[in-house]
Amino acid sequence: MGNFKVLTVVVITGIFTVSMMSFTATAASDCIGVKKAASFCIGYVSNLDNSVSDACCHSLKDLQDTIKNTADAVKDCYCYQSVAKPLKGINFTRMDSLAAYCHTSFTYSLHLDYDCSKAKFP
């Protein structure tokens, strides 16, 4: 069972890395904070870890601090969706719970079907 969990983490990490590499240079620079947060939170949102890591929460808070207006919130929402879309096994209920667990806030849902144009800045 332990080997299966390790293999699953390796496969998900590999898929995540490939998806990150598929961005154009401009999109990659625009989504770096989102990718960083996603990389630290992937274990929890893919049901491999039972709790959210401190690194995940710190990266989400750092990302939240960079959102200065509605345009930033919309851009980050689209970044989350583009990072999460190619990944399999993502638990979006867990993904949406990250903000509350980490004592930060997002003005948009992290579900893939959320209309990011509705994201707002507080």
C-alpha positions in Angstrom: 0.0 0.0 0.0 2.9 2.4 0.8 4.5 1.8 -2.6 1.2 2.5 -4.3 0.9 5.9 -2.4 4.4 6.8 -3.4 3.8 5.9 -7.0 0.6 7.9 -7.1 2.4 10.9 -5.7 5.1 10.5 -8.4 2.6 10.2 -11.2 0.5 13.2 -10.0 3.7 15.3 -9.6 4.8 14.3 -13.1 1.4 15.2 -14.6 1.6 18.5 -12.7 5.1 19.2 -13.9 4.1 18.5 -17.5 1.0 20.7 -17.3 3.1 23.5 -15.9 5.6 23.2 -18.8 2.8 23.4 -21.4 2.1 27.0 -20.6 3.5 29.7 -22.9 6.3 31.9 -21.5 3.9 34.7 -20.8 1.2 32.6 -19.1 3.9 30.8 -17.1 5.2 34.0 -15.6 1.6 35.1 -14.9 0.7 31.9 -13.1 3.9 31.2 -11.0 2.2 32.0 -7.7 -0.7 29.7 -8.5 1.6 26.9 -9.6 3.6 27.3 -6.4 0.5 27.1 -4.2 -0.8 24.2 -6.2 2.5 22.3 -5.9 2.4 22.6 -2.1 -1.3 21.7 -1.8 -1.5 18.8 -4.3 -1.2 16.0 -1.7 -4.2 17.3 0.2 -6.4 18.0 -2.7 -5.7 14.7 -4.4 -6.6 12.8 -1.2 -3.0 11.6 -0.6 -2.5 13.6 2.6 -5.0 13.8 5.4 -4.1 17.3 6.4 -3.1 20.6 4.7 0.6 21.3 5.0 2.0 24.6 6.5 3.7 25.1 3.1 0.4 24.9 1.4 -1.2 27.5 3.7 1.8 29.9 3.5 1.8 29.7 -0.3 -2.0 30.4 -0.5 -1.5 33.4 1.9 1.4 34.7 -0.2 -0.7 34.3 -3.3 -3.7 36.1 -1.7 -1.4 39.0 -0.8 -0.6 39.5 -4.5 -4.2 40.0 -5.5 -4.7 43.8 -5.5 -7.8 44.1 -7.7 -10.6 42.3 -9.5 -8.4 41.7 -12.6 -5.8 39.9 -10.4 -8.6 37.7 -8.9 -9.9 36.8 -12.3 -6.4 36.0 -13.7 -5.6 33.8 -10.7 -8.9 32.0 -11.0 -8.1 31.1 -14.6 -4.6 30.1 -13.6 -6.0 27.7 -10.9 -8.3 26.2 -13.5 -5.6 25.7 -16.1 -3.3 24.1 -13.6 -6.0 21.8 -12.2 -7.7 20.8 -15.4 -5.2 18.2 -16.6 -4.8 16.6 -13.2 -6.9 13.6 -12.4 -8.2 12.7 -8.9 -8.6 16.3 -7.6 -11.1 16.6 -4.8 -12.6 20.0 -5.4 -14.5 19.9 -2.1 -11.1 19.8 -0.4 -9.7 22.4 -2.8 -12.5 24.8 -1.9 -11.9 24.1 1.8 -8.3 25.3 1.6 -9.1 29.0 2.1 -11.0 28.3 5.3 -8.5 25.8 6.6 -5.6 28.2 5.9 -7.5 31.2 7.3 -7.4 33.2 4.1 -10.1 34.0 1.6 -10.7 33.7 -2.1 -13.5 35.5 -3.9 -14.0 32.6 -6.3 -14.6 28.9 -6.3 -11.7 26.7 -7.3 -14.1 24.3 -9.2 -13.3 23.9 -12.9 -16.8 24.8 -13.9 -16.7 28.2 -12.0 -17.1 31.2 -14.3 -13.8 33.1 -13.4 -15.1 36.3 -15.0 -17.3 36.5 -11.8 -14.3 36.5 -9.5 -14.2 39.8 -7.4 -11.7 41.6 -5.3 -13.1 42.3 -1.8 
